[in-house]
C-alpha cells in the first residue's frame, strides 16, 4: 500500500489553489465594473499567477507529462478529451494575455472615473471581459478534468505508469519551477484573496 498521492490527486489539489485565485479575480472584476477603485496591478498579479503557476506549472504537468502518458496508454489525442483540454488551455492563454494587456494600459490612469467612451473606459471593459472570460473558462475546464478526464486517467494508467507521471511532475517542479516556487505562488494566491476580500462591500 502506497501513501503517495496519485498524479490526478496532485493536479486536483492544484485546482483548488487555482480556484482560490479565480474567486479573487471574479470579485475584482465585479468591483471594477461597479466602478470601485481596483488597482490594475491586481490583475497583473493575477496574470503572473496564471502564467507562473496555472500555466507554468499545472498545465505544463498536464501537457508535458500526463497527456503523453495517457496517449501512450491508448487514449487518442485527436477528437478526444486531450484535444479538448489542450484547446481550452490555449483559450485560457489568450484571455489571460488580453487581461494583462488591458491592465498594463490602465496602469497610471484613473480608469474607474473616466467617462463612458474614453480609451481608459474601453480598456477597463476589455480587462473585465477577459478576466471574467478566463474565470468562466477555467471553472468549466476544471470540472471537466476533475469529473471526466482524471477518472479516466486513474482507470487507464498502470501503477508503474503513475509512478513515472509523478516523477515527471517532480521534474517540472524542480527543473522548470525552481526552489521555493510553490511557496511563492501560494503566497501570491493568498495575497490576491485578501485583497479581493477587502474589495467586497461591507
C-alpha positions as CSV (number, residue, x, y, z in Angstrom):
1,X,0.0,0.0,0.0
2,X,1.5,3.4,-1.0
3,X,1.0,6.7,0.8
4,X,1.9,8.6,-2.4
5,X,-0.8,10.8,-3.8
6,X,-1.9,9.8,-7.3
7,X,-1.0,12.1,-10.2
8,X,-4.6,13.2,-10.5
9,X,-4.9,13.9,-6.8
10,X,-1.8,16.2,-7.1
11,X,-3.5,18.0,-10.0
12,X,-6.8,18.3,-8.2
13,X,-5.0,19.9,-5.2
14,X,-3.6,22.4,-7.6
15,X,-7.0,23.0,-9.0
16,X,-8.2,24.1,-5.6
17,X,-5.4,26.8,-5.4
18,X,-6.3,28.0,-8.9
19,X,-10.0,28.2,-7.9
20,X,-8.9,30.4,-5.0
21,X,-7.4,32.9,-7.5
22,X,-10.4,32.6,-9.8
23,X,-12.7,33.6,-6.9
24,X,-10.5,36.6,-6.2
25,X,-10.3,37.6,-9.9
26,X,-14.1,37.4,-10.2
27,X,-14.6,39.7,-7.2
28,X,-12.1,42.2,-8.5
29,X,-13.7,42.3,-12.0
30,X,-17.2,42.7,-10.4
31,X,-16.0,45.6,-8.3
32,X,-14.3,47.2,-11.2
33,X,-17.5,47.0,-13.2
34,X,-19.2,48.8,-10.3
35,X,-16.5,51.5,-10.7
36,X,-15.0,50.8,-7.4
37,X,-11.3,51.6,-7.1
38,X,-9.4,48.4,-8.1
39,X,-5.7,48.7,-8.9
40,X,-4.7,47.4,-12.3
41,X,-1.8,45.8,-10.6
42,X,-4.2,43.3,-9.0
43,X,-4.9,41.9,-12.5
44,X,-1.2,42.0,-13.3
45,X,-0.5,39.9,-10.2
46,X,-3.3,37.5,-11.2
47,X,-1.8,37.2,-14.6
48,X,1.6,36.5,-13.0
49,X,0.0,33.7,-11.0
50,X,-1.7,32.3,-14.2
51,X,1.5,32.4,-16.2
52,X,3.7,31.1,-13.5
53,X,1.5,28.5,-11.8
54,X,-1.6,27.7,-13.7
55,X,0.3,27.6,-17.0
56,X,3.9,27.3,-16.0
57,X,3.5,24.5,-13.5
58,X,0.0,22.9,-13.6
59,X,-0.7,22.9,-17.4
60,X,3.0,22.0,-18.0
61,X,2.5,18.9,-15.9
62,X,-0.6,18.0,-17.9
63,X,0.7,18.8,-21.3
64,X,4.3,17.7,-20.8
65,X,3.7,14.6,-18.7
66,X,0.1,13.4,-18.1
67,X,-1.3,13.7,-21.6
68,X,1.7,11.9,-23.1
69,X,1.3,9.1,-20.6
70,X,-2.4,8.8,-21.5
71,X,-1.6,8.8,-25.2
72,X,1.0,6.1,-24.7
73,X,-1.5,4.1,-22.7
74,X,-4.1,4.1,-25.5
75,X,-6.1,7.3,-25.2
76,X,-6.4,9.1,-28.6
77,X,-5.4,12.7,-28.7
78,X,-7.4,13.9,-31.8
79,X,-11.1,14.1,-31.2
80,X,-10.9,13.2,-27.6
81,X,-10.7,14.8,-24.2
82,X,-7.0,15.5,-24.5
83,X,-7.6,17.6,-27.6
84,X,-10.4,19.5,-25.8
85,X,-8.2,20.2,-22.8
86,X,-5.3,21.5,-25.0
87,X,-7.7,23.7,-26.9
88,X,-9.1,25.2,-23.6
89,X,-5.5,25.7,-22.3
90,X,-4.9,27.9,-25.4
91,X,-8.2,29.8,-25.0
92,X,-7.1,30.5,-21.4
93,X,-3.8,31.8,-22.5
94,X,-5.4,34.2,-25.0
95,X,-7.8,35.5,-22.3
96,X,-5.0,35.9,-19.8
97,X,-2.9,37.9,-22.3
98,X,-5.9,40.1,-23.1
99,X,-6.4,40.8,-19.3
100,X,-2.7,41.5,-18.8
101,X,-2.5,43.8,-21.9
102,X,-5.6,45.8,-20.7
103,X,-4.3,46.1,-17.2
104,X,-0.9,47.4,-18.4
105,X,-2.7,50.1,-20.4
106,X,-4.7,51.1,-17.4
107,X,-1.7,51.4,-15.1
108,X,-1.1,55.0,-14.1
109,X,-4.6,56.1,-15.2
110,X,-7.7,56.7,-13.1
111,X,-9.9,54.4,-15.2
112,X,-12.7,54.0,-12.7
113,X,-13.5,57.7,-13.0
114,X,-13.1,58.0,-16.8
115,X,-16.3,58.9,-18.8
116,X,-18.0,56.3,-20.9
117,X,-16.5,56.0,-24.3
118,X,-12.9,57.1,-23.3
119,X,-9.9,55.0,-24.2
120,X,-9.5,54.1,-20.5
121,X,-13.1,53.0,-20.3
122,X,-12.6,50.7,-23.3
123,X,-9.5,49.2,-21.6
124,X,-11.4,48.8,-18.4
125,X,-14.2,46.9,-20.2
126,X,-11.6,44.8,-22.0
127,X,-10.0,43.9,-18.7
128,X,-13.3,42.9,-17.2
129,X,-14.4,40.9,-20.2
130,X,-11.1,39.0,-20.4
131,X,-10.9,38.4,-16.6
132,X,-14.5,37.1,-16.5
133,X,-14.0,35.0,-19.6
134,X,-10.9,33.4,-18.0
135,X,-12.7,32.7,-14.8
136,X,-15.7,31.1,-16.6
137,X,-13.5,29.0,-18.9
138,X,-11.2,27.7,-16.1
139,X,-14.1,26.8,-13.8
140,X,-15.7,24.7,-16.5
141,X,-12.3,23.3,-17.5
142,X,-11.5,22.2,-14.0
143,X,-14.9,20.4,-13.7
144,X,-14.2,18.5,-16.9
145,X,-10.8,17.4,-15.7
146,X,-11.9,16.5,-12.2
147,X,-15.1,14.7,-13.2
148,X,-14.2,13.3,-16.7
149,X,-10.6,13.2,-17.6
150,X,-9.0,12.4,-14.3
151,X,-11.2,9.4,-13.5
152,X,-10.4,8.1,-17.0
153,X,-6.7,8.5,-16.3
154,X,-7.0,6.7,-12.9
155,X,-8.5,3.7,-14.8
156,X,-6.1,3.8,-17.7
157,X,-2.7,4.3,-16.2
158,X,-1.0,1.4,-14.6
159,X,0.7,1.7,-11.2
160,X,4.1,1.8,-12.9
161,X,3.0,4.5,-15.3
162,X,1.5,6.6,-12.5
163,X,4.9,6.4,-10.8
164,X,6.5,7.7,-14.0
165,X,4.0,10.5,-14.2
166,X,4.7,11.5,-10.5
167,X,8.4,11.6,-11.3
168,X,7.6,13.8,-14.3
169,X,5.7,16.2,-12.1
170,X,8.7,16.3,-9.8
171,X,11.0,17.2,-12.7
172,X,8.6,20.1,-13.7
173,X,8.7,21.4,-10.2
174,X,12.5,21.0,-9.8
175,X,13.8,22.0,-13.3
176,X,11.1,24.3,-14.6
177,X,9.8,26.0,-11.5
178,X,12.8,26.0,-9.2
179,X,13.2,26.0,-5.4
180,X,10.6,28.0,-3.5
181,X,8.2,28.4,-6.4
182,X,5.3,26.5,-4.8
183,X,5.6,28.7,-1.7
184,X,5.8,31.9,-3.8
185,X,2.6,31.1,-5.7
186,X,0.8,30.0,-2.6
187,X,1.7,33.4,-1.1
188,X,0.6,35.3,-4.2
189,X,-2.8,33.4,-4.2
190,X,-3.3,34.3,-0.5
191,X,-2.4,37.9,-1.2
192,X,-4.9,38.1,-4.1
193,X,-7.6,36.5,-1.9
194,X,-7.0,39.0,0.9
195,X,-7.1,42.0,-1.5
196,X,-10.3,40.7,-3.1
197,X,-12.0,40.2,0.3
198,X,-11.2,43.8,1.1
199,X,-12.9,44.9,-2.1
200,X,-16.2,43.3,-1.2
201,X,-18.9,45.7,0.0
202,X,-19.3,45.6,3.8
